[in-house]
Amino acid sequence: MEQATESLNVMPGQGIDPAKMPGHWLLANLGKRVLRPGGLKLTRRLLNELRISAGDRVVEFAPGMGATARMALRQNPDSYTAVERDQAAAERIRHWLGDHPTRRVITGLAQETGLPAAEATVVYGEAMLTMQTDTRKQAVIREAYRLLQPGGRYGIHELCLVPDDLSDALAQEICRAMTQTIHHHAQPLTIKRWRELFEAEGFKVLHCSTVPMSLLEPVRVFRDEGVCGAMRFLGRLCSQPQARQRVCEMRRVFRQYRRHLAGICIVAHKAVDAPPRS
């Protein structure tokens, strides 16, 4: 029992030097629970457009700290499966899901879940495709298509570049700057390119919307975390100079390119008469 409790106290990324820790896990270790580029506002929009209900069989890719999972489970879907590759994150979610017979966590990759084909009615993921190469983005979207039964819905909440005619040179500059500051590969796409990825894998886009990317702005922090959560995050930030330097650098880059960054929500569906895809 003590060993299990100790494992739950281990945060994703814990033990890594703050100067080298991936940005999303650095923020999580500082107490930030909402790590999505469009904040709770866009997460709520995603869930509204997915229309999860009691009859749905839901698969979530990369639930992270589980904030969206808790919101989705309030709709009491028929089943819920989380696919999380980080062992510490998976253990935390597994703990609060408890022994519920239709709710589970599997440790694995979103592009290769091993789950049965055409059994899910809803698949969604947030803030994970942005950190993949185009090839891996395609693989994850293809896996979502495979998992969904005909008529099923797939939704994402990611980072995007605006406008659609942004020059390749500036897009590459932004990707390099973000990769360097968050210490993790970052490759956001334009709205047009995100849509094209979905359509290339057989999906029909039903909804697409964006909001400003202001993840580390004070107003967004208080709105997403609440007063107590925001104060906890700011308190830890003030007491950890090395982590504070990293967060300030991330915010500097986000502000530098704020005219060209946004959070994007896309919901698409697999046609009822969709043919199988290899």
C-alpha positions in Angstrom: 0.0 0.0 0.0 2.8 2.4 0.9 4.6 1.7 -2.4 1.3 2.4 -4.3 0.9 5.6 -2.5 4.4 6.7 -3.2 3.9 6.0 -7.0 0.9 8.3 -7.0 3.1 11.1 -5.5 5.4 10.9 -8.5 4.6 13.5 -11.0 5.3 13.0 -14.8 8.8 14.3 -15.5 9.7 14.3 -11.8 13.4 13.9 -11.2 14.5 15.6 -14.4 16.5 18.8 -14.1 14.0 21.8 -14.4 16.3 23.3 -17.0 15.8 20.2 -19.2 12.3 19.0 -18.4 9.7 19.2 -21.2 7.6 22.3 -20.7 4.3 20.7 -20.2 5.6 18.5 -17.4 7.4 21.5 -15.9 4.1 23.3 -15.7 2.4 20.2 -14.2 5.1 19.9 -11.5 4.5 23.6 -10.6 0.8 22.8 -10.1 -0.7 23.8 -13.4 -3.5 21.4 -14.2 -4.9 22.8 -17.5 -2.1 22.4 -20.1 -4.1 22.9 -23.3 -3.3 25.8 -25.7 -6.9 27.0 -25.9 -7.6 26.5 -22.1 -10.8 25.3 -20.6 -12.8 27.4 -23.0 -11.7 25.3 -26.0 -11.8 22.0 -24.1 -15.5 22.7 -23.2 -16.2 23.5 -26.9 -14.5 20.3 -27.9 -16.7 18.2 -25.5 -19.8 20.1 -26.5 -19.2 19.3 -30.2 -18.4 15.7 -29.4 -21.7 15.3 -27.6 -20.7 12.5 -25.4 -23.7 10.7 -23.9 -24.6 7.6 -21.9 -24.4 5.3 -24.9 -20.9 6.3 -26.0 -17.7 4.2 -25.9 -15.0 6.8 -25.4 -11.2 6.5 -26.0 -9.0 9.4 -24.9 -5.4 9.7 -26.2 -2.8 11.1 -23.8 -5.1 12.3 -21.0 -2.1 13.8 -19.1 -3.3 15.1 -15.7 -6.8 13.9 -16.4 -8.6 17.3 -16.3 -10.6 16.6 -19.5 -11.3 13.0 -18.5 -13.1 14.2 -15.4 -15.2 16.5 -17.5 -16.0 13.8 -20.1 -16.9 11.2 -17.4 -19.6 13.5 -16.0 -21.6 12.5 -19.1 -21.5 8.8 -17.9 -20.4 7.2 -21.1 -21.0 3.5 -21.5 -17.2 3.0 -21.3 -14.0 5.0 -21.1 -10.5 4.0 -22.1 -7.4 6.2 -21.6 -4.3 5.6 -23.7 -1.3 7.2 -21.9 2.4 6.5 -22.6 3.7 8.2 -19.5 3.7 5.6 -16.7 3.4 8.2 -13.9 0.5 10.0 -15.5 -1.2 6.6 -16.3 -0.9 5.5 -12.6 -2.5 8.7 -11.3 -5.5 8.4 -13.7 -5.8 4.7 -12.9 -6.0 5.5 -9.2 -8.9 8.0 -9.4 -10.8 5.9 -11.9 -10.7 3.2 -9.3 -12.1 -0.3 -9.9 -15.0 0.8 -12.2 -15.7 -2.1 -14.6 -16.0 0.1 -17.7 -13.3 2.6 -17.1 -9.6 1.8 -17.6 -6.2 3.1 -18.5 -3.8 1.3 -20.8 -0.1 2.3 -21.1 0.8 2.7 -24.7 1.1 4.8 -27.8 -1.8 6.6 -29.4 -0.7 5.6 -32.9 -0.6 1.9 -31.8 -3.1 1.2 -29.1 -3.7 -2.4 -29.7 -7.5 -1.8 -29.0 -10.1 -3.6 -31.2 -11.2 -1.9 -34.4 -14.5 -0.2 -34.9 -15.6 -0.4 -31.2 -15.4 3.3 -30.1 -18.0 5.9 -30.8 -15.9 8.8 -29.6 -12.1 9.3 -29.7 -10.4 12.6 -28.7 -7.0 13.9 -27.7 -5.6 17.3 -26.7 -2.2 18.9 -26.9 -0.4 15.8 -28.2 -0.5 15.9 -32.0 1.3 19.3 -32.0 4.4 17.6 -30.5 4.5 14.9 -33.2 6.1 14.9 -36.7 3.7 15.0 -39.6 4.2 11.2 -40.1 3.3 10.5 -36.5 0.3 12.9 -36.7 -1.0 10.9 -39.6 -0.4 7.6 -37.7 -2.4 8.8 -34.7 -5.3 10.1 -36.9 -5.3 6.8 -38.8 -5.5 4.9 -35.5 -8.5 7.0 -34.4 -10.2 6.2 -37.7 -9.5 2.5 -37.2 -10.9 2.5 -33.6 -14.1 4.3 -34.5 -17.2 2.6 -35.7 -18.9 4.1 -38.7 -20.6 7.4 -37.7 -18.1 7.8 -34.8 -16.6 11.2 -33.9 -13.0 12.2 -33.4 -12.0 15.5 -31.8 -8.7 17.3 -31.2 -7.6 20.5 -29.3 -4.2 21.5 -30.5 -2.0 24.5 -31.3 -2.2 26.0 -34.8 -0.4 28.6 -36.9 -2.3 31.6 -38.4 -3.0 32.7 -41.0 -3.2 29.9 -43.6 -0.8 31.8 -45.9 1.9 32.1 -43.3 5.3 31.9 -45.0 7.2 28.6 -44.6 10.2 30.5 -43.3 8.2 32.1 -40.5 6.4 28.8 -39.7 9.8 27.1 -39.4 11.1 29.9 -37.2 8.2 29.6 -34.8 8.6 25.8 -34.6 12.3 26.1 -33.9 11.7 28.7 -31.2 9.0 26.7 -29.5 11.0 23.5 -29.7 14.0 25.2 -28.0 12.0 26.8 -25.2 9.7 23.8 -24.3 12.5 21.3 -24.8 10.2 19.0 -26.8 9.5 18.8 -30.5 6.8 21.2 -31.5 5.2 21.3 -35.0 1.9 23.2 -35.0 0.1 23.4 -38.4 -2.1 26.0 -40.1 -5.9 25.5 -39.9 -5.9 24.4 -43.6 -3.2 21.8 -43.0 -4.9 20.4 -39.9 -8.1 19.9 -41.9 -6.2 18.3 -44.8 -4.7 15.7 -42.4 -8.2 14.7 -41.2 -9.6 14.6 -44.8 -6.6 12.6 -46.1 -7.4 9.8 -43.5 -11.1 9.6 -44.5 -12.7 12.0 -42.0 -15.3 14.6 -42.7 -14.7 17.8 -40.7 -17.9 18.9 -38.9 -16.5 21.7 -36.7 -13.4 23.9 -36.6 -12.8 26.9 -34.4 -9.9 28.7 -32.8 -9.2 30.9 -29.8 -6.1 33.0 -28.9 -3.2 31.0 -27.4 -2.6 32.7 -24.1 -1.7 29.7 -21.9 0.7 31.6 -19.6 -1.1 34.9 -19.4 -2.3 35.8 -15.9 -6.0 36.2 -16.8 -5.9 32.7 -18.5 -4.1 31.1 -15.6 -6.8 32.4 -13.1 -9.6 31.5 -15.4 -8.3 27.9 -16.0 -7.0 27.1 -12.6 -9.3 29.0 -10.3 -8.0 31.4 -7.6 -6.6 28.7 -5.3 -5.0 26.8 -8.2 -3.5 29.9 -9.7 -2.1 31.0 -6.3 -0.6 27.6 -5.8 1.1 27.7 -9.3 2.3 31.3 -8.8 3.6 30.5 -5.3 5.7 27.5 -6.6 6.9 29.6 -9.5 8.2 32.3 -7.1 10.0 29.8 -4.9 11.8 28.0 -7.7 14.1 30.4 -9.6 15.2 27.9 -12.2 11.7 26.8 -13.1 10.6 30.5 -13.1 13.2 31.3 -15.6 12.0 28.5 -17.9 8.4 29.6 -17.6 9.2 33.2 -18.3 11.1 32.1 -21.4 8.2 30.1 -22.6 5.9 33.0 -22.1 8.3 35.3 -24.0 8.2 33.1 -27.0 4.4 32.7 -26.9 4.1 36.5 -26.7 6.6 37.1 -29.5 4.6 35.0 -31.9 1.1 35.6 -30.4 -0.2 37.0 -33.7 0.5 33.7 -35.4 -0.5 31.2 -32.6 -3.9 30.0 -31.7 -5.6 27.0 -30.0 -7.7 25.0 -32.5 -10.6 22.6 -32.0 -11.6 20.2 -34.7 -14.3 17.6 -34.6 -14.8 15.2 -37.5 -16.7 12.0 -38.1 -16.3 8.7 -39.8 -18.9 8.2 -42.4 -21.7 5.7 -41.7 -20.9 4.0 -45.0 -17.1 4.3 -44.6 -15.1 1.5 -46.2 -12.4 -0.2 -44.2 -8.9 1.4 -44.5 -5.7 -0.5 -44.4 
